[in-house]
Amino acid sequence: MLLYPNAYFEKIEDITIQFLIKNKIKVLILDVDNTLIDRSKKISEDKINWSKDIKGQGVKLYILSNSNKKEKVKKIAEILDVPYKYFGLKPFKMGFKKIQKELKEAPERIGVVGDQIFTDIWGGNRCKMFTILVDPIKENDYWYTLWKRPIENKIKKKITKEKKDVF
């Protein structure tokens, strides 16, 4: 189903190199808002260290954000030393496909990590990529995301119940 992720973690730092190797993931496409940064646009040291560790193990990272604020996305990409695309229009396929083409990687070797089912997960699944849902950093959402959270929480509850052993 397009709204169900392949995996679910509480936070991005819980995604280990062992998990990525087991699932043959060579690239991670990362969301920014509420996945890497909170509403105050701060990225934690834990996320920076996780990024360095994952890249050090040979996994490529790439940011794909729906934000139209180029400077915000660029700043996070520079901190993590990764390429980026802003105004990604997720869940449309275009942004995902551009990154896939640029990196010349099979879709099943690309993981899409984000906190929103209706953008990150749906878009990644539509492109046949491996999708990884994480909890939002803060429950304090923007108005245009707030209405979706109750639906996402029901899906997360069902995922956790059905696939307890998988994650």
C-alpha angles and dihedrals in degrees: 000000000000095000096053120088123222089233139010128206133172093235139003092252089065090068103098132197088242090058091049093048091047089054094041093240114164100167132039120201106203131204117219114205113074090349101067101005136031125229091276086061094244124142118206125236088239091062092047091051092046089053093051091048095049092046089047088058091056101261114136117226126205129176120225112179132176089212116115090205101103096184093054093051092041091053092054091045090052092049090052093037093230135128118257147192121202129198087035096170093220129212087039112094098233099089094043092047093049090055092045091051093045092051094038093224131144112252093239089059091056121086121202114207123193148128098238126077095195095055114019101030098036092047094046092047091050087057092048091246126144106263126209121189120203129185115259114263091234130019087221100102136180114259093253091056099038097077092056098053098081090054091046091049091055090051091048091050091051092046092051092049096045100041104031092137096046099064 
